[in-house]
Amino acid sequence: MKKLVFILSIILLTACSSDQPMKPTTPTNTAHLMKFHIDSQNYDYFQSLFSEGREDIISEDAFESFGELSTSGANFKNYELLTFDSGEMLLIEFKPQLDNEEDSRL
């Protein structure tokens, strides 16, 4: 039984590990990459995460000050801004449903 648990653990660890670097394919991935580049003080890579035409929105001085704010832990949240034709806006915060939480709509 111990051998089986050990083998399953090795398979699980191997399956979960990836040699592929994280890519900015989602807002969450992009936020994680921004924090990583702030912590490693890599301004050029940080700038590359902005959309075309927005690359220089953060000055190098401002970027360096982000490093002073950064801590080892961070909380990542997703928001969406709805703008209505009337000009009114609604900011929505998305919270992922945890595995141990029930869907309250049921």
Secondary structure, 3 states (H helix, E strand, C coil): CHHHHHHHHHHHHHHHCCCCCCCCCCHHHHHHHHHHHHHCCCHHHHHHCCCCCCCCCCCHHHHHHHHHHCCCCCCCCEEEEEECCCCCEEEEEECCCCCCCCCCCC
